Amino acid sequence: MPITYSDLYLDIRRQLKASGIEAATLEARELVCFGSGKTREELFRDGGLYLSTEVEENVRALVRRHLDGEPVAYIIGEWEFYGLPLDISEAVLIPRVDTEVLAGAAIEALRTMPSCRVLDLCAGSGCIGLAIAANVPKARVLLGELSESAVRICRQNIRRNQLSGRVSVMTLNALEDPPAAVGEFDCIVSNPPYIPTGDLEALDHSVKDFEPHMALDGGADGYTFYGAIIRRWRRALKSGGRLYFEVGIGQADTVLRMMRAEGFGDLEVLPDDQNIPRMVFGRRLEEI
């Protein structure tokens, strides 16, 4: 029996809610749009129209994939972060709302500067650095990423958001010393891998079996990348430069102590929307 686009959307939303998916409204809309080839505006406009059986079957096949654990962002190949549309593939983590806390804090601080150079280290999709560039017109941003597949996604997202004039990407290994060619930065932001290796198998199926382990595995204790970035990349910060980290649950105090031990001051911890300590930042002080 033929149904309208609105009926299909509402039916899928109910199905997702019944499965315990919190973002059912958003995800139902994105799946219907992608499966039918419509924009959000077109879906709203055509909500009362009947759709073909072929389109309905296509959309419902996407829903089945999602209910089997595949994240919507990987199904549709894109996601939004800080208002920016981003290409997404299984080579990069899906940008999350929690990370917008980090981006927002850096943007607020950098807007007060006449000009600035920013490094987004372990950039993944480039979401943090691109959000900074889009909201701080005088910022020049370098996206640093080791995975060549992720570097390609970064390039796509730079072009997609028309930021080629102020954002570039370079293959960088956060566990090694910064190459001299990168120069110095006023700010380094990083959402590094921070899941302890032994905890990876316990992650939700949608994360463990779809998101790249290279971007998740933070070493035996989860602090490998924090330690390397704090020690090695400190030298790439100007005196007084800022270092911003996203951290996992329960990691904020340890990362704060690690930063203090390496000569960072003005340290602060900020919570996410769930009041979980999610971001640690501080300034590089004079050499110790």
C-alpha positions as CSV (number, residue, x, y, z in Angstrom):
1,M,0.0,0.0,0.0
2,P,1.5,3.3,-1.0
3,I,2.5,5.7,1.8
4,T,3.7,9.3,1.9
5,Y,7.1,10.6,2.7
6,S,5.9,11.9,6.0
7,D,4.3,8.6,6.9
8,L,7.5,6.7,6.1
9,Y,9.6,9.2,8.2
10,L,7.2,8.8,11.2
11,D,7.2,5.1,10.9
12,I,11.0,4.9,10.8
13,R,11.3,7.3,13.7
14,R,9.0,5.1,15.8
15,Q,11.0,2.1,14.8
16,L,14.3,3.7,15.9
17,K,12.8,5.0,19.1
18,A,11.5,1.5,20.0
19,S,15.1,0.3,19.5
20,G,16.3,2.7,22.1
21,I,18.0,5.2,19.7
22,E,18.0,8.6,21.3
23,A,18.6,10.5,18.1
24,A,15.7,8.8,16.4
25,T,14.3,12.1,15.0
26,L,17.5,13.2,13.4
27,E,18.5,9.7,12.1
28,A,15.1,8.9,10.6
29,R,15.2,12.2,8.7
30,E,18.7,11.6,7.4
31,L,18.0,8.0,6.3
32,V,14.8,9.0,4.5
33,C,16.6,11.9,2.8
34,F,19.5,9.8,1.7
35,G,17.4,6.8,0.6
36,S,15.0,9.0,-1.4
37,G,17.6,11.4,-2.8
38,K,15.9,14.4,-1.3
39,T,17.3,17.3,0.7
40,R,15.8,18.2,4.0
41,E,13.9,21.0,2.5
42,E,12.6,18.8,-0.3
43,L,11.5,16.2,2.3
44,F,9.5,18.8,4.2
45,R,8.0,20.2,1.0
46,D,7.0,16.8,-0.4
47,G,5.9,15.2,2.9
48,G,2.4,14.7,1.7
49,L,3.4,13.0,-1.6
50,Y,3.3,9.3,-2.1
51,L,6.6,7.6,-2.8
52,S,7.3,4.6,-5.1
53,T,7.7,1.1,-3.7
54,E,11.3,1.1,-4.9
55,V,12.2,4.2,-2.9
56,E,10.4,2.8,0.2
57,E,12.3,-0.5,-0.1
58,N,15.6,1.4,-0.5
59,V,15.0,3.5,2.6
60,R,13.9,0.5,4.7
61,A,17.1,-1.4,3.6
62,L,19.1,1.5,5.0
63,V,17.2,1.3,8.3
64,R,17.9,-2.4,8.6
65,R,21.6,-1.7,8.2
66,H,21.4,0.9,10.9
67,L,19.5,-1.4,13.3
68,D,22.2,-4.0,12.7
69,G,24.7,-1.5,14.2
70,E,26.0,0.5,11.2
71,P,26.1,4.2,12.1
72,V,24.0,6.5,10.0
73,A,27.0,8.7,9.2
74,Y,28.8,5.8,7.5
75,I,25.6,4.8,5.7
76,I,25.0,8.3,4.2
77,G,28.7,9.3,4.0
78,E,28.4,12.6,5.7
79,W,27.7,14.3,9.1
80,E,27.4,17.7,10.6
81,F,29.7,19.3,13.1
82,Y,29.5,22.8,14.5
83,G,27.2,23.7,11.7
84,L,29.5,22.4,9.0
85,P,28.7,19.6,6.5
86,L,31.5,17.0,6.5
87,D,32.3,14.0,4.3
88,I,32.7,10.9,6.5
89,S,34.0,7.4,5.8
90,E,35.0,4.5,8.0
91,A,38.6,5.9,7.9
92,V,37.6,8.6,10.4
93,L,35.7,8.8,13.6
94,I,32.2,10.2,13.4
95,P,32.2,13.8,14.8
96,R,30.3,13.9,18.1
97,V,28.5,16.7,20.0
98,D,30.9,16.2,22.9
99,T,33.8,17.4,20.8
100,E,32.0,20.7,20.0
101,V,32.9,21.7,23.6
102,L,36.5,21.7,22.6
103,A,35.9,23.5,19.4
104,G,33.8,26.1,21.1
105,A,36.3,26.9,23.8
106,A,39.1,27.2,21.3
107,I,37.0,29.5,19.0
108,E,36.1,31.7,21.9
109,A,39.7,32.2,22.9
110,L,41.1,32.6,19.3
111,R,38.5,35.2,18.3
112,T,40.3,37.7,20.6
113,M,43.6,37.4,18.7
114,P,44.5,39.6,15.8
115,S,45.8,36.5,13.9
116,C,46.7,32.9,14.8
117,R,48.2,29.6,13.6
118,V,46.3,26.5,14.7
119,L,47.2,22.8,14.5
120,D,44.5,20.2,14.7
121,L,46.6,17.1,15.6
122,C,45.0,13.6,15.1
123,A,42.6,15.5,12.9
124,G,40.5,12.6,11.6
125,S,37.8,14.3,9.4
126,G,39.3,17.7,10.3
127,C,36.1,18.7,12.1
128,I,37.7,20.7,15.0
129,G,40.2,22.6,12.8
130,L,37.6,23.3,10.1
131,A,35.1,24.6,12.8
132,I,37.9,26.9,14.1
133,A,38.7,28.2,10.6
134,A,35.0,28.8,9.7
135,N,34.4,30.8,12.9
136,V,37.7,32.6,13.3
137,P,38.4,34.4,10.0
138,K,42.0,35.4,10.9
139,A,43.0,31.8,11.8
140,R,45.3,29.7,9.6
141,V,44.8,26.0,10.3
142,L,46.9,22.9,9.7
143,L,45.2,19.5,9.9
144,G,47.7,16.9,11.0
145,E,46.8,13.3,10.5
146,L,48.7,10.0,10.1
147,S,46.2,7.9,8.2
148,E,46.4,8.5,4.4
149,S,42.7,7.7,4.1
150,A,41.8,10.3,6.7
151,V,44.1,12.8,5.0
152,R,42.0,12.4,1.8
153,I,38.8,13.0,3.9
154,C,40.4,16.1,5.3
155,R,41.1,17.4,1.8
156,Q,37.5,16.7,0.7
157,N,36.2,18.6,3.7
158,I,38.5,21.6,3.2
159,R,37.1,21.9,-0.4
160,R,33.5,21.2,0.6
161,N,33.5,24.0,3.1
162,Q,35.5,26.4,0.8
163,L,38.3,26.9,3.2
164,S,41.2,26.0,0.9
165,G,42.7,29.5,1.4
166,R,43.2,29.1,5.1
167,V,43.3,25.4,5.9
168,S,45.9,22.8,4.7
169,V,46.5,19.2,5.7
170,M,49.8,17.4,6.3
171,T,50.7,13.8,7.2
172,L,51.9,14.0,10.8
173,N,52.6,11.4,13.5
174,A,51.5,12.6,16.9
175,L,53.8,10.1,18.6
176,E,56.9,11.5,17.0
177,D,58.7,14.9,17.3
178,P,57.2,17.7,15.1
179,P,59.1,18.2,11.9
180,A,60.7,21.6,11.7
181,A,58.7,22.4,8.6
182,V,55.5,22.8,10.6
183,G,56.8,25.8,12.4
184,E,55.1,27.2,15.6
185,F,51.5,27.6,16.5
186,D,49.4,29.8,18.8
187,C,47.1,26.9,19.5
188,I,47.1,23.1,19.2
189,V,43.8,21.2,19.5
190,S,43.6,17.4,19.7
191,N,41.0,14.7,20.1
192,P,43.5,11.9,20.2
193,P,42.9,8.1,20.6
194,Y,42.2,7.6,24.3
195,I,40.5,4.2,24.8
196,P,42.8,1.7,26.6
197,T,43.6,-1.1,24.3
198,G,42.1,-3.7,26.6
199,D,38.7,-1.9,26.6
200,L,38.3,-1.9,22.8
201,E,36.5,-5.2,22.7
202,A,33.9,-4.0,25.2
203,L,32.9,-1.0,23.1
204,D,29.4,-0.8,21.6
205,H,29.1,-2.9,18.4
206,S,28.5,0.3,16.4
207,V,31.8,1.7,17.5
208,K,34.0,-1.4,17.8
209,D,33.0,-3.0,14.4
210,F,32.7,0.2,12.3
211,E,34.9,3.1,13.6
212,P,38.7,2.9,12.9
213,H,40.6,1.3,15.8
214,M,43.6,3.5,14.8
215,A,41.6,6.5,16.0
216,L,40.4,4.8,19.2
217,D,43.3,2.9,20.6
218,G,45.1,5.0,23.2
219,G,47.6,2.4,24.3
220,A,47.7,0.2,27.3
221,D,46.4,2.8,29.8
222,G,44.7,5.2,27.3
223,Y,47.3,8.0,27.8
224,T,49.9,7.2,25.2
225,F,49.0,10.0,22.8
226,Y,48.4,12.6,25.6
227,G,51.9,11.9,26.9
228,A,53.6,12.1,23.5
229,I,51.7,15.3,22.5
230,I,52.4,17.0,25.8
231,R,56.1,16.2,25.7
232,R,57.0,16.3,22.1
233,W,54.6,18.9,20.6
234,R,55.1,21.4,23.4
235,R,58.0,22.7,21.4
236,A,55.7,23.5,18.5
237,L,53.7,25.9,20.6
238,K,54.7,29.5,21.0
239,S,55.3,30.7,24.6
240,G,51.9,31.4,26.0
241,G,50.3,29.2,23.3
242,R,47.3,27.0,24.2
243,L,46.9,23.3,24.1
244,Y,43.4,21.8,24.1
245,F,42.5,18.1,24.6
246,E,39.4,16.2,24.5
247,V,39.5,13.4,27.2
248,G,37.7,10.3,28.0
249,I,35.5,9.7,31.1
250,G,37.7,9.8,34.2
251,Q,40.9,11.0,32.4
252,A,40.7,14.7,33.0
253,D,42.6,14.9,36.2
254,T,45.4,12.7,35.0
255,V,45.9,14.7,31.8
256,L,45.8,17.9,33.8
257,R,48.6,16.6,36.0
258,M,50.6,15.5,32.9
259,M,50.3,18.9,31.4
260,R,51.4,20.6,34.6
261,A,54.4,18.4,34.9
262,E,55.6,19.5,31.5
263,G,55.3,23.2,32.1
264,F,51.8,24.1,31.2
265,G,49.9,26.6,33.4
266,D,46.5,28.3,33.6
267,L,45.0,24.8,33.4
268,E,41.3,24.3,33.2
269,V,38.8,21.4,32.8
270,L,35.4,21.9,31.1
271,P,32.4,19.6,31.1
272,D,30.3,18.4,28.2
273,D,26.5,18.7,28.1
274,Q,26.2,15.7,30.4
275,N,28.4,17.5,33.0
276,I,31.2,15.0,32.3
277,P,34.7,16.5,32.4
278,R,35.5,16.4,28.7
279,M,38.1,19.0,27.9
280,V,41.5,20.0,29.4
281,F,43.4,23.0,28.3
282,G,46.3,25.1,29.4
283,R,49.1,27.5,28.2
284,R,52.7,26.8,27.5
285,L,54.8,28.7,30.1
286,E,58.4,29.5,29.8
287,E,60.9,26.7,29.6
288,I,61.2,24.7,32.8
